[in-house]
């Protein structure tokens, strides 16, 4: 429970003013996934490339998820996302975010050949009530 956690650490500042904001978003996302009964793990290599979550819906259906406080263009094709997509090309990677950076844009004409094509990723806002 994030309310209990905030009480214990005595920190009720707005999300964007907190040094642990990324951890709070990941925790919030994991609690919602858990409530839905979906299995999940994280993914990490020896080189410390990682995805925050790999959701397992059963029957081999999986989705990788990265949670970001502020989503930037280079997050969509980070070394971690590339490493995961190289090993698991059939598992999509979703990006959950709280806000977009000012310079964020999805523009296929500006996408370099080495970057993940727009059809290979999806980004969704993480809505907090």
Backbone as CSV, one residue per row, in Angstrom:
resi,resn,N_x,N_y,N_z,CA_x,CA_y,CA_z,C_x,C_y,C_z
1,UNK,0.840,-1.177,0.000,0.000,0.000,0.000,0.888,1.244,0.000
2,UNK,0.754,2.058,-1.032,1.611,3.236,-1.157,1.297,4.296,-0.113
3,UNK,0.045,4.370,0.343,-0.293,5.317,1.399,0.452,5.002,2.685
4,UNK,0.498,3.719,3.031,1.232,3.304,4.233,2.718,3.587,4.061
5,UNK,3.241,3.312,2.887,4.655,3.581,2.614,4.952,5.057,2.778
6,UNK,4.106,5.903,2.193,4.318,7.346,2.300,4.246,7.815,3.754
7,UNK,3.353,7.211,4.535,3.241,7.557,5.957,4.524,7.187,6.694
8,UNK,5.032,5.999,6.421,6.238,5.525,7.106,7.437,6.409,6.788
9,UNK,7.593,6.797,5.515,8.735,7.637,5.137,8.417,9.125,5.284
10,UNK,7.184,9.445,5.711,6.737,10.813,5.947,7.000,11.704,4.726
11,UNK,6.486,11.255,3.581,6.660,12.019,2.340,5.366,11.989,1.542
12,UNK,4.670,13.110,1.550,3.400,13.228,0.831,3.476,14.304,-0.251
13,UNK,4.683,14.594,-0.707,4.844,15.592,-1.758,4.227,15.102,-3.068
14,UNK,3.921,16.051,-3.976,3.440,15.635,-5.308,4.464,14.738,-5.998
15,UNK,3.972,13.880,-6.854,4.816,12.879,-7.510,6.042,13.489,-8.180
16,UNK,5.869,14.577,-8.905,6.985,15.156,-9.650,8.024,15.813,-8.749
17,UNK,7.722,16.007,-7.487,8.663,16.623,-6.548,9.420,15.597,-5.718
18,UNK,9.240,14.331,-5.987,9.819,13.283,-5.150,11.004,12.608,-5.825
19,UNK,12.032,12.274,-5.045,13.175,11.565,-5.633,12.865,10.097,-5.943
20,UNK,11.805,9.551,-5.341,11.453,8.153,-5.552,10.260,7.990,-6.497
21,UNK,10.000,8.985,-7.317,8.804,8.980,-8.168,8.773,7.800,-9.141
22,UNK,9.911,7.461,-9.727,9.945,6.317,-10.638,9.606,5.012,-9.934
23,UNK,10.141,4.850,-8.741,9.843,3.644,-7.955,8.367,3.586,-7.592
24,UNK,7.783,4.730,-7.260,6.359,4.763,-6.919,5.497,4.368,-8.114
25,UNK,5.856,4.855,-9.306,5.090,4.476,-10.500,5.179,2.983,-10.773
26,UNK,6.379,2.434,-10.672,6.546,0.996,-10.887,5.741,0.204,-9.857
27,UNK,5.758,0.649,-8.614,5.018,-0.035,-7.560,3.521,0.038,-7.830
28,UNK,3.042,1.201,-8.229,1.623,1.382,-8.553,1.212,0.450,-9.695
29,UNK,2.025,0.396,-10.734,1.736,-0.469,-11.873,1.713,-1.934,-11.445
30,UNK,2.698,-2.349,-10.647,2.752,-3.754,-10.235,1.550,-4.124,-9.376
31,UNK,1.101,-3.212,-8.523,-0.070,-3.510,-7.699,-1.320,-3.688,-8.560
32,UNK,-1.476,-2.855,-9.592,-2.645,-2.972,-10.463,-2.606,-4.264,-11.268
33,UNK,-1.423,-4.641,-11.745,-1.278,-5.897,-12.487,-1.580,-7.077,-11.560
34,UNK,-1.070,-7.014,-10.337,-1.315,-8.070,-9.356,-2.808,-8.208,-9.068
35,UNK,-3.508,-7.085,-8.909,-4.948,-7.106,-8.637,-5.730,-7.783,-9.760
36,UNK,-5.205,-7.705,-10.984,-5.866,-8.324,-12.128,-5.568,-9.819,-12.217
37,UNK,-4.656,-10.285,-11.381,-4.326,-11.709,-11.382,-3.338,-12.109,-12.472
38,UNK,-2.639,-11.143,-13.036,-1.671,-11.419,-14.092,-0.307,-11.710,-13.479
39,UNK,0.345,-12.762,-13.936,1.695,-13.087,-13.479,2.684,-12.123,-14.111
40,UNK,3.715,-11.786,-13.367,4.742,-10.916,-13.934,6.074,-11.149,-13.254
41,UNK,7.114,-10.824,-13.980,8.497,-10.845,-13.515,9.183,-9.619,-14.073
42,UNK,10.431,-9.431,-13.707,11.248,-8.432,-14.381,12.238,-9.184,-15.252
43,UNK,12.938,-8.468,-16.119,13.927,-9.094,-16.997,15.213,-8.302,-16.873
44,UNK,16.327,-9.010,-16.674,17.619,-8.342,-16.527,18.725,-9.238,-17.039
45,UNK,19.701,-8.624,-17.723,20.858,-9.363,-18.225,22.053,-9.146,-17.293
46,UNK,23.108,-9.885,-17.522,24.338,-9.689,-16.756,24.957,-8.319,-17.037
47,UNK,24.616,-7.727,-18.191,25.094,-6.381,-18.532,24.208,-5.297,-17.917
48,UNK,23.241,-5.717,-17.095,22.313,-4.831,-16.386,21.309,-4.127,-17.304
49,UNK,21.071,-4.712,-18.472,19.957,-4.256,-19.303,18.709,-4.867,-18.693
50,UNK,17.635,-4.075,-18.578,16.461,-4.602,-17.909,15.170,-3.994,-18.437
51,UNK,14.112,-4.771,-18.282,12.750,-4.266,-18.450,12.099,-4.347,-17.090
52,UNK,11.266,-3.373,-16.792,10.629,-3.329,-15.479,9.719,-4.525,-15.249
53,UNK,8.980,-4.921,-16.287,8.029,-6.019,-16.135,7.952,-6.849,-17.407
54,UNK,7.732,-8.139,-17.232,7.307,-9.009,-18.322,6.023,-9.663,-17.814
55,UNK,4.911,-9.262,-18.418,3.605,-9.783,-18.019,3.372,-11.101,-18.732
56,UNK,2.844,-12.082,-18.009,2.568,-13.403,-18.564,1.069,-13.664,-18.457
57,UNK,0.400,-13.670,-19.604,-1.043,-13.872,-19.649,-1.425,-15.339,-19.840
58,UNK,-0.436,-16.219,-19.818,-0.691,-17.635,-20.023,-0.690,-17.979,-21.499
59,UNK,-0.641,-19.249,-21.809,-0.634,-19.746,-23.194,0.468,-19.121,-24.040
60,UNK,1.562,-18.714,-23.388,2.688,-18.140,-24.130,2.547,-16.670,-24.462
61,UNK,1.429,-16.044,-24.107,1.220,-14.617,-24.392,1.919,-13.780,-23.337
62,UNK,2.916,-12.999,-23.782,3.695,-12.148,-22.870,3.840,-10.760,-23.465
63,UNK,4.062,-9.793,-22.576,4.285,-8.406,-22.969,5.340,-7.825,-22.040
64,UNK,6.346,-7.170,-22.610,7.326,-6.445,-21.818,6.806,-5.047,-21.541
65,UNK,7.106,-4.515,-20.362,6.625,-3.180,-19.990,7.759,-2.394,-19.340
66,UNK,7.935,-1.179,-19.806,8.837,-0.215,-19.186,7.992,0.905,-18.612
67,UNK,8.197,1.248,-17.353,7.493,2.371,-16.712,8.457,3.543,-16.620
68,UNK,8.014,4.693,-17.070,8.837,5.902,-17.052,8.041,7.058,-16.479
69,UNK,8.686,7.827,-15.619,8.045,9.045,-15.131,7.861,10.003,-16.307
70,UNK,8.941,10.237,-17.040,8.903,11.104,-18.218,9.426,10.302,-19.402
71,UNK,8.597,10.081,-20.391,8.997,9.309,-21.563,9.697,10.224,-22.560
72,UNK,10.903,9.800,-22.955,11.694,10.535,-23.937,11.816,9.682,-25.193
73,UNK,12.114,10.320,-26.317,12.252,9.585,-27.574,13.247,8.432,-27.450
74,UNK,14.396,8.674,-26.803,15.416,7.620,-26.748,15.027,6.461,-25.831
75,UNK,13.994,6.616,-24.983,13.525,5.501,-24.159,12.913,4.395,-25.016
76,UNK,12.338,4.766,-26.151,11.664,3.790,-27.003,12.636,2.806,-27.637
77,UNK,13.880,3.225,-27.743,14.890,2.364,-28.353,16.132,2.301,-27.463
78,UNK,15.913,2.174,-26.179,17.026,2.108,-25.229,17.809,0.810,-25.437
79,UNK,19.036,0.750,-24.943,19.792,-0.500,-25.036,19.031,-1.687,-24.428
80,UNK,18.294,-1.442,-23.356,17.529,-2.525,-22.728,16.419,-3.027,-23.641
81,UNK,15.693,-2.105,-24.258,14.606,-2.504,-25.168,15.184,-3.251,-26.366
82,UNK,16.278,-2.758,-26.925,16.906,-3.443,-28.065,17.361,-4.850,-27.682
83,UNK,17.994,-4.975,-26.508,18.468,-6.300,-26.075,17.301,-7.258,-25.893
84,UNK,16.219,-6.785,-25.275,15.049,-7.635,-25.073,14.441,-8.041,-26.410
85,UNK,14.264,-7.065,-27.332,13.665,-7.354,-28.640,14.557,-8.288,-29.464
86,UNK,15.873,-8.202,-29.298,16.774,-9.122,-30.009,16.599,-10.549,-29.522
87,UNK,16.424,-10.736,-28.213,16.252,-12.072,-27.658,14.828,-12.599,-27.810
88,UNK,13.861,-11.694,-27.748,12.440,-12.082,-27.789,11.690,-11.226,-28.817
89,UNK,11.970,-11.430,-30.092,11.372,-10.562,-31.124,9.852,-10.651,-31.211
90,UNK,9.252,-11.708,-30.702,7.798,-11.858,-30.798,7.050,-11.316,-29.584
91,UNK,7.781,-10.791,-28.601,7.133,-10.219,-27.422,7.140,-8.694,-27.558
92,UNK,5.962,-8.089,-27.624,5.917,-6.618,-27.743,6.370,-5.946,-26.454
93,UNK,6.869,-4.722,-26.582,7.272,-3.918,-25.440,6.386,-2.677,-25.397
94,UNK,5.737,-2.479,-24.262,4.905,-1.302,-24.046,5.629,-0.349,-23.107
95,UNK,5.407,0.934,-23.301,5.972,1.954,-22.420,4.827,2.654,-21.707
96,UNK,4.811,2.546,-20.381,3.830,3.245,-19.564,4.531,4.499,-19.036
97,UNK,3.868,5.627,-19.091,4.518,6.861,-18.662,3.540,7.760,-17.928
98,UNK,4.103,8.669,-17.119,3.310,9.654,-16.409,3.160,10.915,-17.256
99,UNK,4.246,11.309,-17.929,4.182,12.462,-18.815,5.206,12.284,-19.942
100,UNK,5.003,13.035,-21.015,5.933,13.010,-22.146,6.922,14.158,-22.001
101,UNK,8.162,13.931,-22.408,9.129,15.024,-22.400,8.723,16.037,-23.465
102,UNK,9.197,17.238,-23.321,8.838,18.306,-24.276,9.298,18.005,-25.689
103,UNK,10.413,17.293,-25.809,10.952,17.015,-27.142,10.438,15.706,-27.733
104,UNK,9.483,15.044,-27.045,8.995,13.759,-27.530,8.172,13.943,-28.795
105,UNK,8.486,13.156,-29.786,7.671,13.117,-31.001,7.855,11.780,-31.681
106,UNK,6.792,11.293,-32.248,6.861,10.065,-33.034,6.764,10.502,-34.480
107,UNK,7.864,10.418,-35.167,7.941,10.873,-36.543,8.812,9.885,-37.298
108,UNK,8.194,9.071,-38.125,8.950,8.026,-38.828,10.038,8.605,-39.722
109,UNK,9.854,9.835,-40.246,10.883,10.424,-41.097,12.147,10.750,-40.316
110,UNK,12.017,11.037,-39.019,13.175,11.355,-38.205,13.766,10.124,-37.531
111,UNK,13.125,8.989,-37.672,13.596,7.768,-37.039,14.811,7.226,-37.796
112,UNK,15.887,6.985,-37.080,17.087,6.427,-37.693,16.874,4.944,-37.963
113,UNK,17.622,4.416,-38.907,17.473,3.001,-39.251,17.743,2.101,-38.056
114,UNK,18.622,2.538,-37.147,18.955,1.704,-35.996,17.882,1.736,-34.917
115,UNK,16.912,2.632,-35.037,15.882,2.750,-34.016,14.733,1.790,-34.282
116,UNK,13.965,1.529,-33.234,12.806,0.658,-33.348,11.741,1.382,-34.144
117,UNK,11.215,0.739,-35.156,10.151,1.347,-35.963,8.916,1.561,-35.117
118,UNK,8.103,2.545,-35.477,6.943,2.892,-34.662,5.963,1.733,-34.509
119,UNK,5.947,0.801,-35.444,5.039,-0.341,-35.328,5.530,-1.370,-34.312
120,UNK,6.770,-1.213,-33.829,7.335,-2.166,-32.883,7.138,-1.773,-31.420
121,UNK,6.556,-0.602,-31.158,6.359,-0.186,-29.787,5.021,0.512,-29.635
122,UNK,4.592,0.579,-28.404,3.399,1.342,-28.056,3.673,2.044,-26.752
123,UNK,3.148,3.242,-26.601,3.311,4.004,-25.369,1.939,4.445,-24.889
124,UNK,1.699,4.266,-23.601,0.397,4.589,-23.015,0.610,5.377,-21.741
125,UNK,-0.228,6.401,-21.516,-0.104,7.126,-20.253,-0.583,6.261,-19.090
126,UNK,0.119,6.365,-17.982,-0.279,5.692,-16.761,-1.190,6.651,-16.011
127,UNK,-2.456,6.319,-15.953,-3.446,7.203,-15.366,-3.560,6.904,-13.875
128,UNK,-3.323,7.928,-13.077,-3.427,7.793,-11.625,-4.666,8.527,-11.159
129,UNK,-5.509,7.857,-10.396,-6.744,8.479,-9.890,-6.550,8.901,-8.462
